[in-house]
Amino acid sequence: MANQHHVRLFARGVADWNKGRVKNPFDPDLSGASLGGQPPGDPKSPSTFARLAGVNLRFADLRATSLGYSDLKGADLSYANLEGASFIAADMTGANLLGACVRNADLRSANLSYANLEHTDFTGAHLGNTDLSRVITLPASIWNAKLFESSEHSAQPSIKVTQINSVSCLMDNIGRIRAELAENDRLFFSG
C-alpha cells in the first residue's frame, strides 16, 4: 500500500518530487498507486500522457503501480522494485533501470531505447512490441519473459538454436552472423 504522503508529493510534479527527495532523502513507497496517463480513446476520460521525464524514483517501491502512458524519458528507476507494475506504452527512452526488479511487469509497447538495463531482472515481464534498440547495457535477466505479441492469427517466431561445440564451429557461426549484419552494426559475444 502506497505511503499517501509520498503520493501527494508525487502529484505535485516532477520538480517538487525531485527537490523533496534531495531536501529530505527517503525511499519512496508508491506501490499500487495509479500514476500514469490514460490510453487514447478511454471512454471515461480524455486521452492523457503523464509528464514524468527526469523523475527520481531510485530505490522506489513501485510494485503493482500503474505508470502506463507516461513520459519517463531519462527517469532514474535504478534499484527500484517494479514487480507487477504497468508501463504499457510508456516512453522510457534513456531511463536508468540499473539493478531494478521488473519481474512480471507489463511493458508492452514501451520504449526502452537507450535505457541502462544493466543487472535488470525482467523475469516473467511482458515485453511484446517493446523497443529495446540501442540499450546501453544488457546483462539483464529475461528468464521466462514474453518477448513478442501472440495472437490466434500469428505463430510464435521460430528460433534457431545452434550448439557451439568447437572453436571452428564458433568461428563459422560468427562469420555467418557477420554476413547478415549491416555495415555499421556491431556484434557482441557473451558466454
C-alpha positions in Angstrom: 0.0 0.0 0.0 1.4 3.3 -1.0 2.5 5.9 1.5 -0.1 8.7 1.0 2.3 11.4 1.9 4.6 10.2 -1.0 1.6 10.0 -3.4 0.6 13.6 -2.6 4.2 14.8 -3.1 4.4 12.9 -6.4 1.2 14.5 -7.5 2.7 18.0 -7.2 5.0 17.3 -10.1 8.5 16.1 -11.0 10.3 19.3 -9.9 8.7 19.3 -6.4 9.2 15.5 -6.1 12.9 15.6 -7.0 13.5 18.6 -4.7 11.8 16.8 -1.9 14.0 13.7 -2.3 17.1 15.9 -2.2 16.0 18.0 0.7 14.8 15.1 2.8 16.1 11.8 1.4 13.6 8.9 1.6 12.9 5.6 -0.2 9.5 6.2 -1.9 6.6 3.8 -1.4 4.2 4.3 -4.3 3.2 0.7 -4.5 -0.2 0.1 -6.1 -0.8 3.7 -7.0 -2.1 4.8 -10.3 0.4 7.4 -11.5 0.3 7.1 -15.3 -1.8 8.6 -18.0 -4.9 7.3 -19.8 -4.8 5.4 -23.1 -6.2 7.1 -26.2 -9.9 6.6 -26.6 -10.6 5.7 -23.0 -14.3 6.3 -22.7 -14.1 7.5 -19.1 -11.7 10.4 -19.7 -9.9 12.2 -22.4 -6.5 10.9 -23.5 -3.7 12.0 -21.3 0.0 11.3 -21.1 1.7 11.7 -17.7 4.7 14.0 -17.9 7.3 12.4 -15.6 10.5 13.0 -17.6 13.6 13.0 -15.4 11.8 11.8 -12.2 13.9 10.4 -9.5 12.4 7.0 -8.5 15.7 5.5 -7.3 15.1 2.7 -4.7 11.3 3.3 -5.0 8.8 0.6 -4.2 6.6 0.7 -7.3 5.2 -2.9 -7.0 1.8 -3.1 -8.9 2.0 0.6 -9.7 0.4 1.9 -12.9 2.8 4.1 -14.9 1.4 3.3 -18.4 1.1 6.1 -20.9 3.9 8.1 -19.1 6.7 10.2 -20.4 9.6 8.7 -18.3 12.4 9.9 -20.5 15.6 10.0 -18.5 13.9 8.8 -15.3 16.1 7.2 -12.6 14.5 3.9 -11.7 17.7 2.3 -10.5 17.3 -0.3 -7.9 13.5 0.2 -7.8 11.1 -2.6 -7.2 8.8 -2.5 -10.3 7.4 -6.1 -9.8 4.0 -6.4 -11.4 3.9 -2.7 -12.4 2.3 -1.5 -15.6 4.4 0.5 -18.1 2.2 0.0 -21.2 3.2 2.4 -23.9 5.4 4.4 -21.6 8.3 6.3 -23.1 11.3 5.3 -21.1 13.9 6.5 -23.5 17.3 6.9 -21.7 15.8 5.7 -18.4 18.2 4.2 -15.8 16.9 0.8 -14.7 20.3 -0.4 -13.2 19.6 -3.2 -10.8 15.8 -2.8 -11.0 13.4 -5.6 -10.3 10.9 -5.6 -13.2 9.6 -9.1 -12.6 6.1 -9.8 -14.1 5.8 -6.2 -15.1 3.8 -5.2 -18.3 6.0 -3.2 -20.7 4.0 -3.9 -23.9 4.7 -1.2 -26.5 7.0 0.7 -24.1 10.1 2.5 -25.5 13.3 1.5 -23.7 15.7 2.7 -26.3 19.0 4.0 -25.0 18.0 2.8 -21.5 20.5 1.4 -19.0 19.3 -2.2 -18.3 22.4 -3.5 -16.6 21.5 -6.1 -14.0 17.8 -5.5 -14.5 15.6 -8.5 -13.7 12.8 -8.9 -16.4 11.8 -12.4 -15.3 8.3 -13.1 -16.5 7.9 -9.5 -17.8 5.7 -8.8 -20.8 7.9 -7.2 -23.4 5.8 -7.6 -26.5 6.4 -4.7 -29.0 8.8 -3.1 -26.6 11.6 -1.0 -28.2 14.9 -2.3 -26.9 17.0 -0.7 -29.6 20.3 0.8 -28.6 20.1 -0.1 -25.0 23.2 0.9 -23.1 23.9 -2.4 -21.5 22.0 -5.7 -21.4 23.4 -8.2 -18.9 19.8 -8.5 -17.7 17.7 -11.5 -16.7 14.9 -12.1 -19.1 14.1 -15.6 -18.0 10.5 -16.6 -19.0 9.9 -13.0 -20.3 7.3 -12.6 -23.1 9.2 -11.1 -25.9 6.6 -10.9 -28.6 2.9 -10.4 -29.0 1.0 -13.6 -29.5 -2.4 -13.9 -31.1 -4.5 -16.7 -32.6 -3.6 -15.4 -36.1 0.2 -15.3 -35.7 2.6 -18.1 -35.0 5.4 -17.7 -32.5 8.7 -16.7 -34.1 10.9 -19.6 -34.9 14.2 -19.5 -33.1 17.1 -21.5 -34.4 19.4 -22.8 -31.7 23.0 -23.7 -32.7 25.1 -25.7 -30.3 28.7 -24.5 -30.3 31.0 -27.4 -29.5 34.3 -26.3 -31.0 36.2 -23.1 -31.9 35.8 -23.7 -35.6 32.0 -24.0 -35.1 32.1 -20.8 -33.2 34.1 -19.0 -35.9 31.8 -20.4 -38.7 28.7 -19.1 -36.9 30.3 -15.7 -36.2 31.1 -15.4 -39.9 27.6 -16.3 -40.9 26.1 -13.7 -38.5 28.5 -11.0 -39.7 27.5 -11.6 -43.3 23.9 -10.9 -42.3 24.7 -7.7 -40.4 24.6 -4.2 -41.9 27.9 -2.4 -42.4 27.5 -0.3 -39.2 26.0 -3.0 -37.0 28.2 -4.2 -34.1 28.4 -7.8 -32.9 28.9 -8.7 -29.3 29.5 -12.1 -27.8 28.9 -13.1 -24.2 29.4 -16.6 -23.0 
